[in-house]
Amino acid sequence: MTTAVKKKFRWGKFFSSLLLWVLLVIFVLPFVVVVIDAFKTNAEIMDNPLALTSHPTFQNFIDAFNEMNYMSALGNTVLLTVVSVSLIAIASAMTAYYVVRSNSKAGKIVFYALIASMMIPFQAIMIPLVTFYGHMGILNSRPLLMYLYVGFGCGMGTFIFHGFIKTGVPISLEEAARIDGANLRQTFFLIVLPLLKPVFATLVVLDVLWVWNDYLLPSLVLTQPYQLTLPLSTYSFSGEMSVNFGPLIASLLLTILPVLIIYIFLQKYIVDGIVAGAVKT
């Protein structure tokens, strides 16, 4: 490699690193501002939201915890997230397994229909959905919300599992299981399912982030105070004429804190699982 090429390579690496650092600052700065403002009074936030405070206060967190009925909202969010994500993961894995191993026209139609459903924006169908279920009298129901999450989440889940099962699960293992007397259910749950752990972890992380932080769909289905999730509860700090910024920002931190901890511990599975499930097709 000549000196000119080496110099060009070093400059290219320098500008690439610089660009990555700039993007990092752009993405992290809003979160840093939120953390700083959560310990400031409303007057300090309005005066200069970017400045540090010399008198940090935890009163915003106390007010947010009480006003948003945090424990009730947390319980609703955990219940909704655990049930919805579990059903999405199991249903997606079973659907993908059927599509790959049956290799039938019906399976292909189901698979392509699920992929096509991923291209439809939720905003395009939310009014018909609310109108339809409203006429049926089943709105304001947590089971309905879970059902909708499963319907909207199975498309991506099936797509990810499909690629991994097709190329990452040897059919010889299933044939050996059948020779040993295992039926289809035993083959799937005892042989295939344990091999899908990396994809399961990826799908769980992605769907937990989606369901936990979702505001729009719960706001259309849930209306009773005892049913509100954490994102819906943060709206209690916004009035018609004013916004209580301190407790509002503190409530946002309380909302994202549990799922942020989960993401930190499981983030390595996201890239690994997506590469295994989506690229190897």
Number of C-alpha atoms within 10 A of each C-alpha: 5 7 8 9 10 11 11 12 11 12 12 12 12 12 11 12 12 12 12 12 12 11 12 11 12 11 11 10 13 12 12 13 15 17 15 19 27 26 24 27 21 17 11 16 19 13 10 11 16 16 13 15 16 8 8 13 14 14 16 22 21 13 16 24 16 10 16 25 18 20 12 17 22 21 15 17 22 18 14 20 22 17 15 23 25 17 19 26 23 15 18 25 26 16 21 26 22 19 22 19 13 12 11 12 10 11 18 15 12 17 21 12 12 20 17 11 17 15 9 11 9 14 10 9 10 14 11 11 15 16 12 13 14 13 10 9 10 14 19 18 15 18 14 15 19 22 15 15 23 21 16 17 25 25 24 19 29 26 22 27 28 27 21 26 26 18 14 16 16 12 14 9 13 20 13 12 18 14 10 9 11 16 12 12 9 15 18 19 12 14 16 19 18 11 17 18 13 20 27 24 19 23 27 22 20 16 23 22 17 15 21 22 18 16 16 13 16 21 14 15 21 19 14 9 13 11 20 24 29 28 22 21 24 24 14 15 18 12 9 5 5 8 14 14 20 27 29 24 24 26 29 19 18 18 22 15 12 13 15 14 11 13 17 9 10 14 16 13 20 20 13 14 22 19 16 20 26 16 11 15 15
